[in-house]
Amino acid sequence: MGIFAMLFIAEGMIFYSRGFKSTMRMQRVFILCCACAWPVFGGLSESSTSIKQSSGTLSGITPPHPGKKKTRHTLQRMRGQLSNMPRTIEKGIRSTSPNPHVQQSRVNPMPAHAPAMPEGPKQEERQTPTDADRFFNRAAKIMTKSWKGNIFVWLPAISTDPNSGPTLGILPVLVLSDSTTHHIEHLLAPSYTYNDLFGQTGTMRYYYYPTDASQLYVNGSISQHTNRELKIRYENPALDDGIYYLRTEAYYSVDGSEHFYGLGPTSHNGQDESGFVSKDGTARAAVGINFFNYWRAAFGTRFRRYDTEQNIIPHTSDAATRFPNTPGFGTNNTVTNEFRLLWDTRDTPITPSRGASGEFFLEKTSQAMGSDADYVLYGGEAKKLFLWKNHPNQITVVHSRYEWANGPFIPFYESPSLGGRESLRAFGDRRFVDRGSVVFNIEQRYIFSSLKLMGIETNFEASPFFDIGSVFPTLPKIERRYFQPAYGVAFRAAVKPNVVGDVEVGYGTEGAAVFVDINYPY
């Protein structure tokens, strides 16, 4: 029975060892077990036989002699079979093992010019909202109302212009977009503000966007005292499938907050400050042609009638009395012919994030067409946007502008100037005036939060900036000590791709200034 038990166990171990993945090690262990087990089981068999013989002798029963010889012969034959069993098992293992001369498959590299493998669909990663995202989401629920792809937003209208003083009010904005494409088609932005100098002011702004690049703008406002404005402008840079450029505009405004400090870079804020009321009526038209994908040449004509009246700003002298010899006071007409050569590689014209643009411009007055002014003005402007490769929420913007005017009669309001949100953002409009001007601007636009309402993306930005510039009577007289610095930060909400709400907070040598307007300053 011991022999048959050993055979049964051996057969089970062979079956198990063949099913085990680590076959070689398991099989060799099994062979050693079989080789070691034989003497034990063989010894047990002989011992059991001896015990049987002894027991038979003790009991007085003697086994028959013929059977004794046959049993011993059978045991010797089984012992020989078991002694050959390890070699038999080893032979079977070798016959069922993989061919050692067969190599495993290898991954060969693709040829050098092989086409790229198509990428499978990527699962969108759900980003955990930041504290800023949560704040603006909560603010959006309070300040906005959305329905059918349209958005209604309540915004505060707070500014501190160095010329007009503090202004407080409210600016509700209604954005109407296509429910399918989410293209912004209309924007209405009425506002109500109060200012100590002009009292209550009601304003209505309307934007119509036939395409992402073109727009029609209409603005009308009226104040309790003095100020009023009516403006209309249409611009399409890609007319007739992108071949032609068209821009037309006309406006009439009365502004009682105008300041003038005299000509030159050394004017003083206190003793040279003066004021006047301006009445400005302007009509302009320009047409051009686009070529080489990024270039445009445009020709245009501008007519302007400018009238100055007595100052209404308290504790400020009248400009015509303070600077009687400066050309431009009274009523004057200006008619100019213009030429502009422009290049533009930006991704979008209103809310760009990469690319560059610039232009060279030339203006010449035409006395034959009724111009009182007589001068030539030329210059250039350039800007470059650097989108950070590893930080797509950061954009560095560099901008510069140079102007020079020359002629026997140049009205001060047509002369190159610096000041305001488009040049030196710590000074009022036209703070520095002379025959030439140069300015450099750099700002870091940082998108700290994004909000998507009804398919319309809005980016909230904080943009630290630094401006520096100067005016000069002639190019050789530019001096470093006359350059005026300005620094600060801008807070913006950019509704891509058409609208930017902009608040500029700047600080300079004459104090702080806050400007509120639509679109980027440059």
Secondary structure, 3 states (H helix, E strand, C coil): CHHHHHHHHHHHHHHHHHHCCCHHHHHHHHHHHHHHHHHHHHHHHHHHHHHHHHHHHHCCCCCCHHHHHHHHHHHHHHHHHHHHHHHHHHHHHHHHCCCCCCCCCCCCCCCCCCCCCCCCCCCCCCCCCCHHHHHHHHHHHHHEEEECCEEEEEEECCEEECCCEEEEEEEEEEEEECCCCCCEEEEECCEEEEECCCEEEEEEEEEECCCCCCEEEEEEEEECCCCEEEEEEEEEEEHHHHCEEEEEEEEEEEEEEEEECCECCCCCCCCCCEEEEEEEEEEEEEEEEEECCCEEEEEEEEEEEEEEECCCCCCCEEHHHHCCCCCCCCEEEEEEEEEEEEEECCCCCCCCCCEEEEEEEEEEECHHHCCCCEEEEEEEEEEEEEECCCCCCEEEEEEEEEEEEEEEECCHHHCCEECCCCCCCCCCCCCEECCEEEEEEEEEEEEEEEEEECCEEEEEEEEEEEEEEEEECCHHHCCHHHCEEEEEEEEEEEECCCEEEEEEEEEECCEEEEEEEECCCC
